[in-house]
Structure formats: C-alpha cells, structure tokens
Amino acid sequence: MGGRPGRSKGCFTCKKRRVKCDERKPCCLRCERSGFECDGYPATRFVHENSRFQMEKVEPEPESSSLAAREHERDPGQQGLITVGRTISLAPCRDDISLHHLRHSLFPAGAWPGFDATTNQTPLAYRCLQSLALAHFGRVQAAPAILEEGSVSYIKSLSTLNRNLADPACCTQDDTLLSVMILGLYEMLVLSSPTGWITHTLGLGAVMEMRGPYAFKDNLLHSVFETTRFLIILASLAVSKTTFLAREEWKTIPWSGDIAKNPGQALMDVIAVLPTIKEQLQTCPDSPELPAAVLDILTRLISWRKEWDLLPESQTVSISPSDAGDRGQDMFGSDLHYTSILAASYTCLYDAALIQAAEALFSIPLSDTPTPLSDMSEADFAHIRTLSREAAVEICRSIQYQLSSATPMMGQFMVLYPLRMAWKALGGSLTKEGKWLEDMLAKFGDTKQSWEVARLTIKWRG
C-alpha cells in the first residue's frame, strides 16, 4: 500500500498561509514559532494499489453513510465545522470565508490595514482578525456557534494582548498595534461592553504616542494612523480628554515624507482640538484662553469648508426622497447625493464639528472681564446659530445617501457622530426633527448588518 501521490501532507494552517510546512506532529514547528494555532493535518488515507488492476464489484455504501445523512446527523452546534467522510475538515475554509465576508461587507472599495495581519510577521493580530471575522460572520448569518467561537477567540486574544502591552519589548511592536486596532473594531461591531471601544481606541492612541510621530511616515503604519486618527479623536471626545493628536508634530511629521494630506486629514487637524475644548469646558470654563480657542476652531472650520466647496468632489445633487412617506421630506426637503461616500463623510464630519464648536461657544459662561466674545454682536451669535442649524439639516439630508451606498455598513458608521450632533442641534427628543433622527437610528438596529455601538449614539452622555 502507498500514500496517494500529489497531495500535500502539510498542516491546514500552513496550507492556508501558503507556506511550506515542516510536518512535525501533532503541531508543526513553523506554526509554533510563528505564534499561530496549528489546525492539524488531514487524516492519512491509504490506497490499495492492487485494486486498480482488479475488476471486483464494489458494494455501494449504506445510505446512512452518505454525505447527506452524515450532515443531517451531525451535532447542530457544530455549524462552523463541516466534515467530509472522516478524513477532511473544512474548518480552515470557514475561516477564509469569514475573512472574505468581513472584507466584502465593510471594506470592498479600499484597503484596511487590519488585513495586513494575514502576513506571518503579525501572529497575534492575525488571531484577532480571525476573532473579528468569525464574530461578524456568525452575527450576520445568525449562526450562534460561530459567533460564540469568535467571542471565545476574542477573549483569548485579548488576554495575550494584555500580556504584550505589559511587556516593554512587545508593547510597541507592529503586531501589538494592529491587534489593538482590530479588537477596537470588534468592540464597535459586537459591543462586549458599553465602553469597550473607547478603552481599545484610547489604548491604541497610547501605543501610537509611545512610538512617536516619525514611526507613522511611511507605508503600513501611516495607513494605520490615517485610518484610526478620527476614532482616537472620537474616543477622546467621549471621555472629554485632550488627545496627543492635537499637538502640532502629529499634524505635520506623519506627512513629511511623500504622502500628501487629503481634505479629510486636513479637517482632522482642526477637529483634533475639540476634545481639548470639551475638557476645558468641564474643568476650567472660566479660562481666559477658552473663548479665543473656540473662535479659532470655528474660523478654521469655516475656512476649510470654503476650500472644500471649491473642489469638484464636494459637489452635490438634490434628489427627491425615494420613500414618498418619509417624514424627513417635509422637514428637510430633498436628499443630497454626493460624488462618493468619502465626500459625504467629509461634509458631514465638518457639519458635526461645526455644531460641536458652536455648542462649546454658547456654553462659555459670561465674564466680567473683556474676552473676544465681548466684541461679538447679537447678529454674530445669531449667525453662528444659523450655521449650526444649517449643518444639522445638511446631515439629515445626507443620511439616506450614506446608508444606500455600496458599503452601507461603512456609511452607517461614518454617520453616527454627525447624526448625534444633528440630534442635539435640532432639539433632541423634544422636537419632531430630533424624533425623526431617533427613528433613523432605530432602523440601524433592525438589521444584523449594523454596528452595535450605534445603540449608544443618542444615549451617550456629553
């Protein structure tokens, strides 16, 4: 008897990674050294060579041993594991399917640096990515066993990550940085705790700050920086704490190489100061520097919008809502359609930041000593109120476009912060506009393809 020729004997993990396996058993040495979990080997199947030359009648297998019968009889809890006969496990294929599903549902139009974890230089980040992919796939497909497997994998990955963060030799490695970023996205999608995404995102910021701005000038790390910059600002706003991203070196050095700063990143330069303003309003609202700082942000935001409106990609078209019964048509008129989901995101993030800056301006207590606000007339204050309301209406007119894009989940995520600020600017639950926004947000929860963090958008304090 002999082995079947032409078939690789390597472990499933090495096959999936397309690397040569050393075939050590029960776990291969290559997986062990790289930090990957070895998924084992296909069972060896031997073939009787003489049977190829014999014309004996082959008895058919009993019906109960057919694939359909075995599939019917298998444990329903093993939804993610399909077995053909007794020899080949398709669990690795399930991992590939879940990763493909994650890419297709969230990032079909562009690269996300988290997928760089599939290289063998970042073993922990790869396990984190598998946890995210399995949990998302199980949630969307209503497969509780796969969702549970993703959750268990998340807990194990988080435990390893915490050990790495406590190790000075590991805490600043690319593997650690990618792992924190990926698990932060897991928290936003699955929401294991109300503040989990904030903890992960601020932790990511701490790791980035330790590495310094020069580390993010080129290639993968610059992509990580641009991808997570807004999330770190958002988490800092949630806890009303200044972020290191407000410092000048973090606005210049990462772009000192060959990478140009796009309009969205230029907008982030301004928005990065908002957490500082929010912190000062809570800790020292009488600070003499606060009025000037708020007015400076408002001025810079308005200047950014003027430059943005001159660019071809900023242009919009007004279209009547497709839903004739949509109450938003009576309140806000036609919907706005953009040149791209990215252009819609830039515009709505500007609107949200303007509303937040205007809110800060009107929160500054009156002072007996002269401040820049002392020189403002009632007409000036009324103009800012008008700008704030116009920004809120623009957000409302943009929601349908963002949700109907080719990447509805990404559009949904990018509209959460603007939606919250529009809700506040339009009077919250006390107005029909605010209630319409609440209804829009409630629709996010009606589908499995939604972000769990959306449930906190209105409820979150501050």
Helices and strands as residue ranges (DSSP letters): E 2-3, H 12-17, H 29-34, E 46-47, G 49-53, G 63-65, H 67-73, E 83-84, E 88-89, H 91-106, G 113-118, H 123-140, H 144-166, H 174-190, H 196-211, G 213-216, H 219-239, G 244-246, H 249-252, G 253-255, H 263-271, H 274-283, H 290-309, G 312-314, E 316-319, H 327-332, E 335-338, H 341-363, G 372-375, H 378-403, H 408-425, G 428-430, H 432-444, G 452-456
